[in-house]
Amino acid sequence: SMGHNTPEYLHLVGEVIRLAAADRNRYVGDPDFVTVPVDRLLSKEYAAERRGLIDLNKTIPVVRSGDLPLAGQKKRENTTHLTVVDAEGNMVSLTQTLGAWFGSGIVAEGTGVLFSNQMRHLHMEPDSPSRMEPGKRPRSNQSPIIALKDGKPFMAIGTPGSDGIWQRMAQVIVNIVDFDMDIQTAITKPRIIFGDYQETGSALKPKLQVENRIPKETMDRLRATGYEIESVVEDEGRVNGVMFNGRTNFLTAGADPRNMVYAIGW
């Protein structure tokens, strides 16, 4: 009812992203080493608690993580996403990454396969869930998604793009589910990305990167609510996906026009 990409809608999306990022930074790490409160983070009650912090007329000055009990807890393109659906309706959503350009720069002998440098996502802060420890897996932004409808695969979708990955996915899925867009339109529509991202901190200030296809008047109204706005030509994401259209019984694909992404059928 807010309307797609209106100031009210984008303000709400921005605040939700900031709240999610603060909790992700504070609580998410290798579950073999830290106790991640998954059930609590995904509960309706906690969502309502966090949602209660949102003011539709102004930004939260500084977003911090929620207070959850933790039992036992102390620019180069380098990621690729591939989505495939076959004639039987089987879906694959696959994201792989090297981390930074050429990853760690180390090649597995005799294979030509580069190792990533995702250990850069481990930190030295003693209270971080991603504190560096022997054998610990680093956190990853990769978010390949398969969505179900009535218990059956409905859509496979994904993107590269670091901390923006899950932000893009949320906006594209809302475009499809709530605004009834086809998958190509949903991917093409302009997006916003939370830009003031602090990897290890919980204090996240209001700064958004906004694609310049969004009107200046909308950006000005977002500024009036407290956001610092950086206007960008295009988001760096490369979303692609395949969706089953129940009305036509066809598979339809979408590829991001912002970069080198392709949709092919045969």
ChimeraX commands (.cxc) that place a marker at each C-alpha (Angstrom):
marker #1 position 0.00,0.00,0.00 radius 0.5
marker #1 position 2.99,2.32,0.38 radius 0.5
marker #1 position 3.70,2.04,-3.35 radius 0.5
marker #1 position 6.87,0.73,-4.96 radius 0.5
marker #1 position 10.06,2.74,-4.33 radius 0.5
marker #1 position 8.17,5.64,-2.75 radius 0.5
marker #1 position 10.01,7.60,-0.03 radius 0.5
marker #1 position 7.92,5.84,2.63 radius 0.5
marker #1 position 8.69,2.40,1.21 radius 0.5
marker #1 position 12.45,3.01,0.77 radius 0.5
marker #1 position 12.70,4.50,4.27 radius 0.5
marker #1 position 11.14,1.35,5.69 radius 0.5
marker #1 position 13.41,-0.94,3.64 radius 0.5
marker #1 position 16.46,1.03,4.79 radius 0.5
marker #1 position 15.55,0.77,8.47 radius 0.5
marker #1 position 14.84,-2.97,8.20 radius 0.5
marker #1 position 18.21,-3.55,6.50 radius 0.5
marker #1 position 20.02,-1.63,9.24 radius 0.5
marker #1 position 18.34,-3.64,11.99 radius 0.5
marker #1 position 19.14,-6.93,10.24 radius 0.5
marker #1 position 22.77,-5.91,9.68 radius 0.5
marker #1 position 23.28,-5.01,13.34 radius 0.5
marker #1 position 21.98,-8.40,14.48 radius 0.5
marker #1 position 23.96,-10.25,11.82 radius 0.5
marker #1 position 27.18,-8.56,12.96 radius 0.5
marker #1 position 26.51,-9.33,16.61 radius 0.5
marker #1 position 25.24,-12.90,16.54 radius 0.5
marker #1 position 26.11,-14.79,13.36 radius 0.5
marker #1 position 29.26,-16.92,13.21 radius 0.5
marker #1 position 30.43,-20.51,12.78 radius 0.5
marker #1 position 27.88,-22.59,14.75 radius 0.5
marker #1 position 30.64,-25.07,15.65 radius 0.5
marker #1 position 32.20,-22.30,17.75 radius 0.5
marker #1 position 29.41,-19.95,18.78 radius 0.5
marker #1 position 25.80,-20.43,19.81 radius 0.5
marker #1 position 23.74,-18.57,17.22 radius 0.5
marker #1 position 20.24,-17.83,18.59 radius 0.5
marker #1 position 18.56,-18.82,15.31 radius 0.5
marker #1 position 15.10,-19.57,16.70 radius 0.5
marker #1 position 15.00,-16.26,18.56 radius 0.5
marker #1 position 16.33,-14.24,15.62 radius 0.5
marker #1 position 13.69,-15.74,13.31 radius 0.5
marker #1 position 10.80,-15.59,15.77 radius 0.5
marker #1 position 7.72,-13.43,15.21 radius 0.5
marker #1 position 8.12,-12.05,18.74 radius 0.5
marker #1 position 11.65,-10.79,18.13 radius 0.5
marker #1 position 10.64,-9.37,14.74 radius 0.5
marker #1 position 7.86,-7.42,16.46 radius 0.5
marker #1 position 10.32,-6.17,19.10 radius 0.5
marker #1 position 12.75,-4.92,16.45 radius 0.5
marker #1 position 9.95,-3.55,14.27 radius 0.5
marker #1 position 8.78,-1.47,17.23 radius 0.5
marker #1 position 11.99,0.58,16.95 radius 0.5
marker #1 position 11.05,1.85,13.48 radius 0.5
marker #1 position 9.66,5.36,13.10 radius 0.5
marker #1 position 8.12,5.94,9.67 radius 0.5
marker #1 position 8.96,9.66,9.87 radius 0.5
marker #1 position 12.64,9.58,10.84 radius 0.5
marker #1 position 15.62,7.27,10.96 radius 0.5
marker #1 position 16.89,5.49,14.03 radius 0.5
marker #1 position 19.97,7.66,14.79 radius 0.5
marker #1 position 22.18,4.68,15.67 radius 0.5
marker #1 position 21.05,1.09,15.18 radius 0.5
marker #1 position 22.39,-1.48,17.63 radius 0.5
marker #1 position 21.92,-5.21,17.89 radius 0.5
marker #1 position 19.16,-6.65,20.03 radius 0.5
marker #1 position 19.80,-8.05,23.49 radius 0.5
marker #1 position 19.71,-11.83,23.10 radius 0.5
marker #1 position 21.01,-14.43,25.56 radius 0.5
marker #1 position 23.97,-16.40,24.19 radius 0.5
marker #1 position 24.61,-19.64,26.06 radius 0.5
marker #1 position 28.32,-20.61,25.96 radius 0.5
marker #1 position 29.46,-17.82,23.64 radius 0.5
marker #1 position 32.62,-15.85,24.31 radius 0.5
marker #1 position 36.21,-3.66,-5.69 radius 0.5
marker #1 position 36.74,-6.25,-7.78 radius 0.5
marker #1 position 34.26,-8.75,-9.18 radius 0.5
marker #1 position 35.08,-12.13,-7.73 radius 0.5
marker #1 position 31.78,-13.88,-7.04 radius 0.5
marker #1 position 29.56,-15.75,-9.49 radius 0.5
marker #1 position 25.94,-16.84,-9.22 radius 0.5
marker #1 position 24.29,-19.47,-11.42 radius 0.5
marker #1 position 20.60,-20.41,-11.46 radius 0.5
marker #1 position 19.37,-23.47,-13.36 radius 0.5
marker #1 position 15.92,-25.08,-13.69 radius 0.5
marker #1 position 15.32,-28.17,-15.81 radius 0.5
marker #1 position 12.23,-29.43,-17.63 radius 0.5
marker #1 position 11.23,-31.52,-14.59 radius 0.5
marker #1 position 11.16,-28.43,-12.37 radius 0.5
marker #1 position 14.35,-29.28,-10.45 radius 0.5
marker #1 position 16.02,-26.06,-9.29 radius 0.5
marker #1 position 19.62,-25.17,-8.48 radius 0.5
marker #1 position 20.73,-21.84,-7.00 radius 0.5
marker #1 position 24.54,-21.73,-6.73 radius 0.5
marker #1 position 26.83,-18.93,-5.54 radius 0.5
marker #1 position 30.62,-19.31,-5.37 radius 0.5
marker #1 position 33.19,-16.72,-4.36 radius 0.5
marker #1 position 36.93,-16.13,-4.11 radius 0.5
marker #1 position 36.43,-13.27,-1.66 radius 0.5
marker #1 position 38.75,-10.60,-3.06 radius 0.5
marker #1 position 40.16,-10.55,-6.60 radius 0.5
marker #1 position 42.10,-13.81,-7.19 radius 0.5
marker #1 position 41.20,-14.80,-3.63 radius 0.5
marker #1 position 44.25,-15.62,-1.52 radius 0.5
marker #1 position 46.44,-15.84,-4.63 radius 0.5
marker #1 position 47.23,-19.48,-3.80 radius 0.5
marker #1 position 46.44,-22.25,-6.31 radius 0.5
marker #1 position 45.83,-25.86,-5.27 radius 0.5
marker #1 position 48.71,-27.77,-6.84 radius 0.5
marker #1 position 47.81,-29.53,-10.07 radius 0.5
marker #1 position 44.24,-28.18,-10.20 radius 0.5
marker #1 position 44.29,-24.54,-11.25 radius 0.5
marker #1 position 41.75,-23.89,-8.49 radius 0.5
marker #1 position 42.30,-20.73,-6.43 radius 0.5
marker #1 position 41.71,-20.66,-2.69 radius 0.5
marker #1 position 39.51,-17.84,-1.41 radius 0.5
marker #1 position 40.60,-15.27,1.15 radius 0.5
marker #1 position 37.38,-15.42,3.18 radius 0.5
marker #1 position 39.43,-15.62,6.37 radius 0.5
marker #1 position 39.42,-11.81,6.15 radius 0.5
marker #1 position 35.92,-12.07,7.66 radius 0.5
marker #1 position 37.43,-13.38,10.92 radius 0.5
marker #1 position 38.25,-10.68,13.45 radius 0.5
marker #1 position 40.38,-9.98,16.50 radius 0.5
marker #1 position 37.68,-8.42,18.70 radius 0.5
marker #1 position 37.26,-10.77,21.68 radius 0.5
marker #1 position 33.43,-10.44,21.79 radius 0.5
marker #1 position 32.85,-10.94,18.06 radius 0.5
marker #1 position 31.06,-14.16,17.00 radius 0.5
marker #1 position 33.59,-14.18,14.15 radius 0.5
marker #1 position 36.65,-13.91,16.42 radius 0.5
marker #1 position 39.60,-15.71,14.82 radius 0.5
marker #1 position 40.13,-19.22,16.19 radius 0.5
marker #1 position 41.78,-22.38,14.79 radius 0.5
marker #1 position 39.44,-24.31,12.51 radius 0.5
marker #1 position 36.68,-21.68,12.55 radius 0.5
marker #1 position 34.75,-21.02,9.34 radius 0.5
marker #1 position 34.33,-17.36,8.35 radius 0.5
marker #1 position 30.91,-15.84,7.88 radius 0.5
marker #1 position 29.72,-15.39,4.29 radius 0.5
marker #1 position 27.25,-13.09,2.56 radius 0.5
marker #1 position 26.34,-15.69,-0.07 radius 0.5
marker #1 position 22.58,-16.14,-0.19 radius 0.5
marker #1 position 21.45,-18.46,-2.99 radius 0.5
marker #1 position 17.69,-18.86,-2.60 radius 0.5
marker #1 position 15.05,-21.36,-3.67 radius 0.5
marker #1 position 11.53,-20.22,-2.82 radius 0.5
marker #1 position 8.60,-22.60,-2.42 radius 0.5
marker #1 position 4.92,-21.96,-3.10 radius 0.5
marker #1 position 2.37,-24.46,-1.80 radius 0.5
marker #1 position 5.28,-26.76,-0.99 radius 0.5
marker #1 position 6.66,-26.80,-4.54 radius 0.5
marker #1 position 9.71,-25.00,-5.98 radius 0.5
marker #1 position 8.54,-21.66,-7.34 radius 0.5
marker #1 position 11.67,-19.59,-7.90 radius 0.5
marker #1 position 15.46,-19.88,-7.78 radius 0.5
marker #1 position 17.42,-16.64,-7.55 radius 0.5
marker #1 position 20.73,-15.20,-6.42 radius 0.5
marker #1 position 23.48,-12.63,-6.95 radius 0.5
marker #1 position 27.09,-11.84,-6.20 radius 0.5
marker #1 position 28.00,-8.57,-4.53 radius 0.5
marker #1 position 29.40,-8.79,-0.97 radius 0.5
marker #1 position 27.25,-7.20,1.79 radius 0.5
marker #1 position 24.68,-6.11,-0.79 radius 0.5
marker #1 position 23.77,-9.70,-1.71 radius 0.5
marker #1 position 21.04,-10.28,0.86 radius 0.5
marker #1 position 19.82,-6.68,0.56 radius 0.5
marker #1 position 19.24,-7.12,-3.19 radius 0.5
marker #1 position 17.56,-10.47,-2.67 radius 0.5
marker #1 position 15.06,-9.03,-0.20 radius 0.5
marker #1 position 14.08,-6.19,-2.53 radius 0.5
marker #1 position 13.74,-8.40,-5.63 radius 0.5
marker #1 position 11.66,-11.00,-3.79 radius 0.5
marker #1 position 9.36,-8.30,-2.38 radius 0.5
marker #1 position 8.97,-6.94,-5.92 radius 0.5
marker #1 position 7.79,-10.38,-7.08 radius 0.5
marker #1 position 5.69,-11.45,-4.09 radius 0.5
marker #1 position 4.17,-8.16,-2.91 radius 0.5
marker #1 position 4.14,-6.10,-6.11 radius 0.5
marker #1 position 3.34,-9.00,-8.49 radius 0.5
marker #1 position 6.16,-8.19,-10.92 radius 0.5
marker #1 position 7.58,-10.67,-13.41 radius 0.5
marker #1 position 11.14,-11.72,-12.57 radius 0.5
marker #1 position 12.84,-9.52,-15.17 radius 0.5
marker #1 position 10.98,-6.40,-14.08 radius 0.5
marker #1 position 11.66,-7.20,-10.43 radius 0.5
marker #1 position 15.40,-7.46,-11.10 radius 0.5
marker #1 position 15.55,-4.35,-13.30 radius 0.5
marker #1 position 13.75,-1.99,-10.90 radius 0.5
marker #1 position 16.07,0.48,-9.11 radius 0.5
marker #1 position 17.38,-0.52,-5.70 radius 0.5
marker #1 position 18.92,0.91,-2.56 radius 0.5
marker #1 position 21.86,-0.51,-0.62 radius 0.5
marker #1 position 22.81,0.24,2.97 radius 0.5
marker #1 position 26.21,1.84,2.47 radius 0.5
marker #1 position 27.70,2.59,5.91 radius 0.5
marker #1 position 28.47,-1.03,6.69 radius 0.5
marker #1 position 30.67,-1.76,9.69 radius 0.5
marker #1 position 31.77,-5.38,9.53 radius 0.5
marker #1 position 32.47,-5.86,13.22 radius 0.5
marker #1 position 30.54,-3.10,14.92 radius 0.5
marker #1 position 26.93,-2.96,16.06 radius 0.5
marker #1 position 26.45,0.81,15.68 radius 0.5
marker #1 position 25.17,1.37,12.16 radius 0.5
marker #1 position 24.54,4.92,10.98 radius 0.5
marker #1 position 21.92,5.87,8.37 radius 0.5
marker #1 position 23.62,5.99,4.97 radius 0.5
marker #1 position 22.11,4.67,1.75 radius 0.5
marker #1 position 23.36,4.23,-1.79 radius 0.5
marker #1 position 20.40,5.02,-4.06 radius 0.5
marker #1 position 20.33,4.32,-7.79 radius 0.5
marker #1 position 19.81,7.56,-9.67 radius 0.5
marker #1 position 16.77,6.23,-11.53 radius 0.5
marker #1 position 14.95,6.88,-8.26 radius 0.5
marker #1 position 13.68,10.49,-8.46 radius 0.5
marker #1 position 15.59,13.29,-6.75 radius 0.5
marker #1 position 12.41,14.25,-4.88 radius 0.5
marker #1 position 12.37,10.78,-3.30 radius 0.5
marker #1 position 16.03,11.10,-2.30 radius 0.5
marker #1 position 15.35,14.53,-0.78 radius 0.5
marker #1 position 12.51,13.12,1.30 radius 0.5
marker #1 position 14.76,10.30,2.52 radius 0.5
marker #1 position 17.34,12.90,3.52 radius 0.5
marker #1 position 14.64,14.71,5.46 radius 0.5
marker #1 position 14.08,11.58,7.57 radius 0.5
marker #1 position 17.76,11.52,8.54 radius 0.5
marker #1 position 19.53,9.49,5.86 radius 0.5
marker #1 position 22.79,10.45,4.24 radius 0.5
marker #1 position 22.18,9.67,0.56 radius 0.5
marker #1 position 24.80,8.73,-2.02 radius 0.5
marker #1 position 23.35,8.78,-5.52 radius 0.5
marker #1 position 24.93,6.06,-7.70 radius 0.5
marker #1 position 24.52,5.28,-11.40 radius 0.5
marker #1 position 23.81,1.62,-10.69 radius 0.5
marker #1 position 24.00,-0.96,-7.96 radius 0.5
marker #1 position 26.93,-3.35,-8.34 radius 0.5
marker #1 position 24.76,-6.47,-8.05 radius 0.5
marker #1 position 24.23,-8.99,-10.83 radius 0.5
marker #1 position 20.97,-10.70,-9.93 radius 0.5
marker #1 position 19.71,-13.62,-11.98 radius 0.5
marker #1 position 16.91,-16.08,-11.48 radius 0.5
marker #1 position 14.26,-18.38,-12.90 radius 0.5
marker #1 position 10.60,-18.42,-11.89 radius 0.5
marker #1 position 7.71,-20.74,-12.66 radius 0.5
marker #1 position 4.66,-18.86,-13.93 radius 0.5
marker #1 position 1.62,-20.77,-12.71 radius 0.5
marker #1 position -0.73,-18.82,-14.98 radius 0.5
marker #1 position 1.04,-19.82,-18.18 radius 0.5
marker #1 position 2.91,-22.98,-17.07 radius 0.5
marker #1 position 6.08,-21.44,-18.47 radius 0.5
marker #1 position 9.49,-20.93,-16.90 radius 0.5
marker #1 position 10.63,-17.31,-17.16 radius 0.5
marker #1 position 14.15,-16.07,-16.48 radius 0.5
marker #1 position 15.53,-12.69,-15.45 radius 0.5
marker #1 position 19.05,-11.30,-15.88 radius 0.5
marker #1 position 20.41,-8.09,-14.40 radius 0.5
marker #1 position 20.88,-5.41,-17.09 radius 0.5
marker #1 position 23.39,-3.64,-14.83 radius 0.5
marker #1 position 26.19,-6.02,-15.74 radius 0.5
marker #1 position 27.20,-9.08,-17.74 radius 0.5
marker #1 position 24.38,-11.45,-16.84 radius 0.5
marker #1 position 22.54,-13.70,-19.26 radius 0.5
marker #1 position 19.34,-15.75,-19.38 radius 0.5
marker #1 position 19.36,-18.73,-21.75 radius 0.5
marker #1 position 16.72,-21.38,-22.46 radius 0.5
marker #1 position 16.66,-24.40,-24.74 radius 0.5
marker link #1:1,2 radius 0.2
marker link #1:2,3 radius 0.2
marker link #1:3,4 radius 0.2
marker link #1:4,5 radius 0.2
marker link #1:5,6 radius 0.2
marker link #1:6,7 radius 0.2
marker link #1:7,8 radius 0.2
marker link #1:8,9 radius 0.2
marker link #1:9,10 radius 0.2
marker link #1:10,11 radius 0.2
marker link #1:11,12 radius 0.2
marker link #1:12,13 radius 0.2
marker link #1:13,14 radius 0.2
marker link #1:14,15 radius 0.2
marker link #1:15,16 radius 0.2
marker link #1:16,17 radius 0.2
marker link #1:17,18 radius 0.2
marker link #1:18,19 radius 0.2
marker link #1:19,20 radius 0.2
marker link #1:20,21 radius 0.2
marker link #1:21,22 radius 0.2
marker link #1:22,23 radius 0.2
marker link #1:23,24 radius 0.2
marker link #1:24,25 radius 0.2
marker link #1:25,26 radius 0.2
marker link #1:26,27 radius 0.2
marker link #1:27,28 radius 0.2
marker link #1:28,29 radius 0.2
marker link #1:29,30 radius 0.2
marker link #1:30,31 radius 0.2
marker link #1:31,32 radius 0.2
marker link #1:32,33 radius 0.2
marker link #1:33,34 radius 0.2
marker link #1:34,35 radius 0.2
marker link #1:35,36 radius 0.2
marker link #1:36,37 radius 0.2
marker link #1:37,38 radius 0.2
marker link #1:38,39 radius 0.2
marker link #1:39,40 radius 0.2
marker link #1:40,41 radius 0.2
marker link #1:41,42 radius 0.2
marker link #1:42,43 radius 0.2
marker link #1:43,44 radius 0.2
marker link #1:44,45 radius 0.2
marker link #1:45,46 radius 0.2
marker link #1:46,47 radius 0.2
marker link #1:47,48 radius 0.2
marker link #1:48,49 radius 0.2
marker link #1:49,50 radius 0.2
marker link #1:50,51 radius 0.2
marker link #1:51,52 radius 0.2
marker link #1:52,53 radius 0.2
marker link #1:53,54 radius 0.2
marker link #1:54,55 radius 0.2
marker link #1:55,56 radius 0.2
marker link #1:56,57 radius 0.2
marker link #1:57,58 radius 0.2
marker link #1:58,59 radius 0.2
marker link #1:59,60 radius 0.2
marker link #1:60,61 radius 0.2
marker link #1:61,62 radius 0.2
marker link #1:62,63 radius 0.2
marker link #1:63,64 radius 0.2
marker link #1:64,65 radius 0.2
marker link #1:65,66 radius 0.2
marker link #1:66,67 radius 0.2
marker link #1:67,68 radius 0.2
marker link #1:68,69 radius 0.2
marker link #1:69,70 radius 0.2
marker link #1:70,71 radius 0.2
marker link #1:71,72 radius 0.2
marker link #1:72,73 radius 0.2
marker link #1:73,74 radius 0.2
marker link #1:75,76 radius 0.2
marker link #1:76,77 radius 0.2
marker link #1:77,78 radius 0.2
marker link #1:78,79 radius 0.2
marker link #1:79,80 radius 0.2
marker link #1:80,81 radius 0.2
marker link #1:81,82 radius 0.2
marker link #1:82,83 radius 0.2
marker link #1:83,84 radius 0.2
marker link #1:84,85 radius 0.2
marker link #1:85,86 radius 0.2
marker link #1:86,87 radius 0.2
marker link #1:87,88 radius 0.2
marker link #1:88,89 radius 0.2
marker link #1:89,90 radius 0.2
marker link #1:90,91 radius 0.2
marker link #1:91,92 radius 0.2
marker link #1:92,93 radius 0.2
marker link #1:93,94 radius 0.2
marker link #1:94,95 radius 0.2
marker link #1:95,96 radius 0.2
marker link #1:96,97 radius 0.2
marker link #1:97,98 radius 0.2
marker link #1:98,99 radius 0.2
marker link #1:99,100 radius 0.2
marker link #1:100,101 radius 0.2
marker link #1:101,102 radius 0.2
marker link #1:102,103 radius 0.2
marker link #1:103,104 radius 0.2
marker link #1:104,105 radius 0.2
marker link #1:105,106 radius 0.2
marker link #1:106,107 radius 0.2
marker link #1:107,108 radius 0.2
marker link #1:108,109 radius 0.2
marker link #1:109,110 radius 0.2
marker link #1:110,111 radius 0.2
marker link #1:111,112 radius 0.2
marker link #1:112,113 radius 0.2
marker link #1:113,114 radius 0.2
marker link #1:114,115 radius 0.2
marker link #1:115,116 radius 0.2
marker link #1:116,117 radius 0.2
marker link #1:117,118 radius 0.2
marker link #1:118,119 radius 0.2
marker link #1:119,120 radius 0.2
marker link #1:120,121 radius 0.2
marker link #1:121,122 radius 0.2
marker link #1:122,123 radius 0.2
marker link #1:123,124 radius 0.2
marker link #1:124,125 radius 0.2
marker link #1:125,126 radius 0.2
marker link #1:126,127 radius 0.2
marker link #1:127,128 radius 0.2
marker link #1:128,129 radius 0.2
marker link #1:129,130 radius 0.2
marker link #1:130,131 radius 0.2
marker link #1:131,132 radius 0.2
marker link #1:132,133 radius 0.2
marker link #1:133,134 radius 0.2
marker link #1:134,135 radius 0.2
marker link #1:135,136 radius 0.2
marker link #1:136,137 radius 0.2
marker link #1:137,138 radius 0.2
marker link #1:138,139 radius 0.2
marker link #1:139,140 radius 0.2
marker link #1:140,141 radius 0.2
marker link #1:141,142 radius 0.2
marker link #1:142,143 radius 0.2
marker link #1:143,144 radius 0.2
marker link #1:144,145 radius 0.2
marker link #1:145,146 radius 0.2
marker link #1:146,147 radius 0.2
marker link #1:147,148 radius 0.2
marker link #1:148,149 radius 0.2
marker link #1:149,150 radius 0.2
marker link #1:150,151 radius 0.2
marker link #1:151,152 radius 0.2
marker link #1:152,153 radius 0.2
marker link #1:153,154 radius 0.2
marker link #1:154,155 radius 0.2
marker link #1:155,156 radius 0.2
marker link #1:156,157 radius 0.2
marker link #1:157,158 radius 0.2
marker link #1:158,159 radius 0.2
marker link #1:159,160 radius 0.2
marker link #1:160,161 radius 0.2
marker link #1:161,162 radius 0.2
marker link #1:162,163 radius 0.2
marker link #1:163,164 radius 0.2
marker link #1:164,165 radius 0.2
marker link #1:165,166 radius 0.2
marker link #1:166,167 radius 0.2
marker link #1:167,168 radius 0.2
marker link #1:168,169 radius 0.2
marker link #1:169,170 radius 0.2
marker link #1:170,171 radius 0.2
marker link #1:171,172 radius 0.2
marker link #1:172,173 radius 0.2
marker link #1:173,174 radius 0.2
marker link #1:174,175 radius 0.2
marker link #1:175,176 radius 0.2
marker link #1:176,177 radius 0.2
marker link #1:177,178 radius 0.2
marker link #1:178,179 radius 0.2
marker link #1:179,180 radius 0.2
marker link #1:180,181 radius 0.2
marker link #1:181,182 radius 0.2
marker link #1:182,183 radius 0.2
marker link #1:183,184 radius 0.2
marker link #1:184,185 radius 0.2
marker link #1:185,186 radius 0.2
marker link #1:186,187 radius 0.2
marker link #1:187,188 radius 0.2
marker link #1:188,189 radius 0.2
marker link #1:189,190 radius 0.2
marker link #1:190,191 radius 0.2
marker link #1:191,192 radius 0.2
marker link #1:192,193 radius 0.2
marker link #1:193,194 radius 0.2
marker link #1:194,195 radius 0.2
marker link #1:195,196 radius 0.2
marker link #1:196,197 radius 0.2
marker link #1:197,198 radius 0.2
marker link #1:198,199 radius 0.2
marker link #1:199,200 radius 0.2
marker link #1:200,201 radius 0.2
marker link #1:201,202 radius 0.2
marker link #1:202,203 radius 0.2
marker link #1:203,204 radius 0.2
marker link #1:204,205 radius 0.2
marker link #1:205,206 radius 0.2
marker link #1:206,207 radius 0.2
marker link #1:207,208 radius 0.2
marker link #1:208,209 radius 0.2
marker link #1:209,210 radius 0.2
marker link #1:210,211 radius 0.2
marker link #1:211,212 radius 0.2
marker link #1:212,213 radius 0.2
marker link #1:213,214 radius 0.2
marker link #1:214,215 radius 0.2
marker link #1:215,216 radius 0.2
marker link #1:216,217 radius 0.2
marker link #1:217,218 radius 0.2
marker link #1:218,219 radius 0.2
marker link #1:219,220 radius 0.2
marker link #1:220,221 radius 0.2
marker link #1:221,222 radius 0.2
marker link #1:222,223 radius 0.2
marker link #1:223,224 radius 0.2
marker link #1:224,225 radius 0.2
marker link #1:225,226 radius 0.2
marker link #1:226,227 radius 0.2
marker link #1:227,228 radius 0.2
marker link #1:228,229 radius 0.2
marker link #1:229,230 radius 0.2
marker link #1:230,231 radius 0.2
marker link #1:231,232 radius 0.2
marker link #1:232,233 radius 0.2
marker link #1:233,234 radius 0.2
marker link #1:234,235 radius 0.2
marker link #1:235,236 radius 0.2
marker link #1:236,237 radius 0.2
marker link #1:237,238 radius 0.2
marker link #1:238,239 radius 0.2
marker link #1:239,240 radius 0.2
marker link #1:240,241 radius 0.2
marker link #1:241,242 radius 0.2
marker link #1:242,243 radius 0.2
marker link #1:243,244 radius 0.2
marker link #1:244,245 radius 0.2
marker link #1:245,246 radius 0.2
marker link #1:246,247 radius 0.2
marker link #1:247,248 radius 0.2
marker link #1:248,249 radius 0.2
marker link #1:249,250 radius 0.2
marker link #1:250,251 radius 0.2
marker link #1:251,252 radius 0.2
marker link #1:252,253 radius 0.2
marker link #1:253,254 radius 0.2
marker link #1:254,255 radius 0.2
marker link #1:255,256 radius 0.2
marker link #1:256,257 radius 0.2
marker link #1:257,258 radius 0.2
marker link #1:258,259 radius 0.2
marker link #1:259,260 radius 0.2
marker link #1:260,261 radius 0.2
marker link #1:261,262 radius 0.2
marker link #1:262,263 radius 0.2
marker link #1:263,264 radius 0.2
marker link #1:264,265 radius 0.2
marker link #1:265,266 radius 0.2
view
